[in-house]
């Protein structure tokens, strides 16, 4: 229950921080700073996701190669059991 309340308070603080004071009547007006952060951070996040995808692809290729080697060394057909 405490974590739910803390989460709601943190989300309210984030909304308060990005609202412009001149339009909403309250807020800190950090929306432009948030956009700048997202513009700067998004390429880094996309690059990291790309690196992870490459590692997953390489591991998959390695696993497939090992499976083919193992299948070639065991000529027993498991489908007709």
Beta strands, then each sheet from edge to edge (+ up, - down):
end
